């Protein structure tokens, strides 16, 4: 019987978890930055529109959680659906779809009515496409310097 460590199962799981956590933390940071930008615009244009309890101290943790869960959802769907594909073989459309689906479900998972799914899904699609573009660029640079 093969030892799971020797067969690479544990190594593959740890690599997947590290990658998924990296995506999730990156997406959480992007959601927080987006929230900060929106807050700055609202504070500049119409500060009275920010009511009591709507400050950054309440909004940023929620945005970070949404980003984290969206990133994890995207990473899970991508790894399940595109398991045997290399970075070069990934279709931008399919990766965008996994980002949309992985993110659109987050409002429902957080116990809301899901009406914000269109927003979380759109941002997930955008972040997924951007993630693929950045990963491909990094891969291209690595190949260039390895050669």
Steps between C-alpha positions, in 0.01 A plus 500: 500500500636838398574758768299816428804714569721306260233503230481876514139522616586708805743711299235569234243589767738739672588662165130538416424649843791742468384609154134529604595702807718727287211565261256551788724748682571689178130526422427611858757778463348604167151518652632711788681735260183532293304580817754765599478659156120509507503641852745773396280597205185513714679700772610748235177527301232468767629435854146523642416182309711299747272434791576385853630145500604516135865585559808312402516314830180312406540480124862388458476172697190406299672584173809304604285196584313522170829525312652211692201273439477606135866416448458161667190426292685592182804291594282198582298518178808563288690208649205263463399600148842564350698237689699363206570826317817702505505876538535538122203269433258689723229687312449859610124457460485191719724650768277809499196274536650324804573839657143614435342182638735473798424858598132532415409238760670684786203721603284188532767322702521802731128478577373792292227492237757472223408829335864608499605189306512699179762732652709231668477287185610783272795584723589132526502473120721809476741379769515152343591641160758724662641209701546295183664791318743558788579128532569473127721807508694356794536171317626679188756694704617184676544320167691794357748508788536121520597474134 
